[in-house]
Amino acid sequence: MTNKKAWSGRFTEPTHPLVEEFNASLEFDYRLYKHDIMGSIAHVKMLGRQKIILKKEADAIVKGLKKVEAEIESGKFTLDIADEDIHMAIERRLGEKIGKSVAGKLHTARSRNDQVATDLRLFVRDAIDEIVILIRNLQKAFHMKAQKHVNTLAPSYTHLQPAQPIRLAHWFLAYYEMLERDANRFLDARKRVNVMPLGSAALAGTNFPIDREWVAKQLKFDAISENSIDAVSDRDFVVEFLFTVSLTVTHLSRLAEELIIFTSAEFAVMELPDAFCTGSSIMPQKKNPDVPELIRGKTGRLNGHLVAVLTTLKGLPLAYNKDLQEDKEPVFDAWDQISLILEITADMVTALAVDKEKLEKRAGEGFMTAVDIADRLVLEGVPFRKAHEIVGKLVRLCTDNGLDFMGVSTDSLQKISSLLPSAVKKGGDATKSADGKDVVGGPAKKRIEARLKKIEREMKKW
Ligand code: ARG
């Protein structure tokens, strides 16, 4: 490639062909074209308003930039790696359209350093806005599923061992709550993303009387940066974005893991529709949960993006360094992947089949009402530690003889404690166990119904 570089004034030799390839970001940062043109239009209009360039020059540049945008959109614009990046590519094409003498004025009072930081913030802002919509859709799917399963009794687990009976709605709503925090985290990060670096130029601002507030308003930024060195080197907003993506997908990875377990032949209390599974090329009987497995797998990749950018920033001297060009691919991939994951998860959760009968049967097994029986003893004046020991003995008796709580004779119960027959009778029921947890945040039917109602009110504010 021999096209002349915009910065070649002080160079005597051409760029090494491998360096050209190595240095270029055009192959991936073309995705910033819309935001780049948007930023350039606001910047050049301001240059005209401030009489830094002639009004008619600004108008010509705005028109030219719109033409370049249309060319990119229609696929007429062919990428040339010699342009290095999308910023240079657009400027080069602008020169071809309106003549270099006018096009060359676009970059007055600006550097690619504040330009790229601005573009990426605009891009991440769009990503956040779309992701929040997708999170809300997924929350709706969980809410709907919860509504459907208020009356479905289910086992819950700690250490993946049967713990206490719950209503399945409570399990669905647990994911709703995680996503609620994720959506709020994105919206909170957005405030720090939406600060405009433009006007910081290379790192020391500019000699020209620019109007940063006006440009920020055009681009719908909430604020402008207060320190030009920080503005061009700060990528906190990228880290925050990637972290929030990581945490969101980590929540979905936990869901994925649970779905893999609950739909497995061993548990078989839920079933994924065929549309979300694939078969094996050798074992005809297989129906594999590929979708949840891939969600779990992609979590590793997305966490990797976060660590990649943190590592790039670590030890980076102020202000701009070319290392920062490495911030883009993680952002692009994170947006692509999380969008796909959120969309597919919403459809999968909606389509998830639940074996109510089996779940309710399981909820009555596994000594899951042990705490309730102990609590009944406590109500009779037995200290909790003592009650725990009494029920522990009962569990041992059951496991030794292959019985459940209800199968033990009154005589045998009496031998452990005279209070036990009545405690087992009152405390041993799974439905009563769930509904006995009548505390804010608990799985009692009326608490779940109250939460569902409150969520409906919250949803109206989205
Ligand atoms: N492609 C570059 C990046 O993404 C644009 C900024 C270039 N600035 C510079 N001083 N070389 O970071």
Residues whose N, C-alpha, C, O or C-beta is under 5 A from the ligand:
A	BS01	LIG	S25 D85 R112 N113 V116 L324 Q325
